[in-house]
Amino acid sequence: MKRWIGIGLALLLGAAVVLALVLGNDRGDGGGKGDGQGALTTVRGVIGSEKKPFFDDPAVRAAFARHGLRVEVDTAGSREIASTVDLRPYDFAFPSSVPAAEKIRQARKITRTYSPFYSPMAVATFQPIVDVLAKAGVVRDSGAGYQVLDLRRFLDLVARGTRWDALPGNTAYRARKRVLLTTTDVRTSNSAAMYLAATSYVANGDDVVSSREQVTAAAAKIAPLFLDQGYSESSTEAPFEDYLALGIGKTPMVVIYEAQYAARLFAGGGAVRPGMRLLYPAPTVLSKHTLVPLTARAAEVGRLLQEDPEFARLAARYGFRTADPQVFADLVAKAKAPIPASLVDVVEPPAYDRLEELVATIERRYLAGAKPSS
């Protein structure tokens, strides 16, 4: 009898374990709400790579789960998302620029998009570089607590093929290479395309490029900004990591998203060291991260990101500015970061087709083996 009782208890224990495993798989990371009230709805998206750490954050995942959502993402360049990525497996596309998002919206005849956060384009550099360029009249004080890089005067330096060791009074960085900003590959990367947008505005007489004739004329002036660099990385994270790790010798000036620099300052840990500085191009452009819902369930993701204060707080931790400026400002104040509350000299990028024509014109010069300017 005892033997049969033992067998019965063992069977009951086994059944309990199986039931616990089944229930466990219906909750948490396995597919259910964090509060155990039902299964999570999986929503898949393709995003710009700079947002991956945000979506991977356990706090962000938990916040979505409280709304019954599991958000899974793949990454691609913003230009690729708008042009070559097969969007059929995805519920939403989330490029880092309005032109790319607008291209997708029009192609899919979608009426609503969401722009939950944005980041100005900026230049990460070092105090000796700032001092040298200030003497050359290229860097100036904004009068609002931050310094700006005058793109018109900078373009003049590049057009003359100026080298660092030829700048007057330069004793801090006597490198023989040309005065250039390090960017990613403009053919694949959104950050480089945003720099292209700002410089094309200046090259077009302080006006947004809006015709093919203007594209041709502007591209001829600004192509050396990209062609003369040599090899360029495809992701913005790579040159920024070089800036942080290798210092002034490798990367004296690099085009980044402000969010990259801000996120490191907010996190602490000393990644941004004394002597590192942030400049803002004048004019600059905003990288507006714009979510395009491809299915009905993705609209809730966009709505939460744009309207829920919890997601605004989480996004600000990653350096993104949101519709509530105070959230970002509080982090700036806490970190004592040299980041302005707002920027005035901001211009719009060209429409998607014109921006693509600018990129394609420069790409043809790459393929033709264009020589660096002398």
Beta strands, then each sheet from edge to edge (+ up, - down):
strand 1: 41-47
strand 2: 69-75
strand 3: 92-94
strand 4: 114-126
strand 5: 139-141
strand 6: 147-150
strand 7: 254-257
strand 8: 276-282
strand 9: 286-293
strand 10: 321-322
sheet 1: 2+ 1+ 3+ 9- 4+ 7-
sheet 2: 2+ 1+ 3+ 9- 4+ 8- 6- 5+
sheet 3: 2+ 1+ 3+ 9- 4+ 10-
end
